[in-house]
Amino acid sequence: MVTPESIKSHIEAAMPCELVHVEGDDGYHFSAVIVSAEFQGKTKVQQHQLVYRALGDRMKQEIHALSMKTLTPEQWAENRSA
């Protein structure tokens, strides 16, 4: 069964991240907040594609749904101070 921790590990292994927080308790539906400098200058679609690539076939076979909020470190700092 897929766990939030295993999703977090896959993302962190595939791309440099300042923060990865994944929640989900049914093994199929998850939500994530991902902060990475890799997102700089990319559209939200491109940012999400980076995460999907990091998860590879797991997105096709094991994970039914993943809602995500992707942020650059600067955006994360702005959100935290707001």
C-alpha positions as a printed NumPy array, in Angstrom:
array([[  0.   ,   0.   ,   0.   ],
       [  1.19 ,   3.516,  -0.801],
       [  1.857,   5.734,   2.197],
       [  2.422,   9.479,   2.483],
       [  5.979,   8.698,   3.604],
       [  6.722,   6.611,   0.493],
       [  5.433,   9.382,  -1.789],
       [  7.545,  11.921,   0.098],
       [ 10.632,   9.706,  -0.261],
       [ 10.137,   9.269,  -4.018],
       [  9.778,  13.006,  -4.581],
       [ 12.799,  13.849,  -2.435],
       [ 14.939,  11.215,  -4.169],
       [ 14.11 ,  12.566,  -7.631],
       [ 14.433,  16.307,  -7.105],
       [ 15.953,  18.756,  -4.619],
       [ 13.28 ,  20.028,  -2.248],
       [ 13.262,  22.376,   0.69 ],
       [  9.999,  20.875,   1.963],
       [  7.756,  17.954,   1.078],
       [  4.644,  17.371,   3.166],
       [  2.234,  14.627,   2.093],
       [ -1.058,  13.661,   3.722],
       [ -3.541,  10.91 ,   2.998],
       [ -4.991,   8.053,   4.979],
       [ -6.828,   5.798,   2.542],
       [ -3.833,   4.665,   0.455],
       [ -5.207,   6.152,  -2.781],
       [ -5.939,   9.875,  -2.331],
       [ -3.192,  12.223,  -1.227],
       [ -2.428,  15.913,  -0.923],
       [  1.031,  17.431,  -0.925],
       [  2.853,  20.695,  -0.408],
       [  6.171,  20.724,  -2.252],
       [  8.706,  23.542,  -2.065],
       [ 11.582,  23.413,  -4.537],
       [ 13.877,  25.827,  -6.338],
       [ 13.333,  23.566,  -9.367],
       [  9.933,  25.248,  -9.789],
       [ 11.48 ,  28.669, -10.424],
       [ 10.368,  30.107, -13.778],
       [  8.011,  27.202, -14.525],
       [  4.235,  27.251, -14.91 ],
       [  2.087,  25.323, -12.442],
       [  1.567,  22.637, -15.101],
       [  5.329,  22.284, -15.593],
       [  5.851,  22.157, -11.835],
       [  3.279,  19.395, -11.464],
       [  4.851,  17.507, -14.367],
       [  8.169,  17.502, -12.474],
       [  6.442,  15.897,  -9.495],
       [  4.618,  13.371, -11.699],
       [  7.961,  12.416, -13.27 ],
       [  9.436,  11.985,  -9.808],
       [  6.659,   9.523,  -8.956],
       [  6.865,   7.706, -12.298],
       [  4.622,   4.681, -12.736],
       [  3.255,   5.038,  -9.219],
       [  0.963,   7.784, -10.574],
       [ -0.44 ,   5.372, -13.145],
       [ -0.788,   2.307, -10.967],
       [ -0.816,   2.985,  -7.237],
       [ -1.874,   6.57 ,  -6.61 ],
       [ -5.443,   7.354,  -7.599],
       [ -5.305,  11.091,  -6.867],
       [ -2.669,  13.567,  -5.766],
       [ -3.601,  17.189,  -5.228],
       [ -0.55 ,  19.345,  -4.81 ],
       [  0.516,  22.839,  -4.007],
       [  3.891,  23.58 ,  -5.571],
       [  5.888,  26.605,  -4.482],
       [  9.33 ,  28.095,  -4.927],
       [ 11.211,  28.838,  -1.702],
       [ 10.403,  32.535,  -2.168],
       [  6.676,  31.836,  -2.55 ],
       [  6.789,  29.584,   0.512],
       [  8.427,  32.349,   2.572],
       [  5.761,  34.83 ,   1.415],
       [  2.927,  32.419,   2.307],
       [  4.355,  31.753,   5.745],
       [  4.685,  35.434,   6.59 ],
       [  1.205,  36.332,   5.313]])
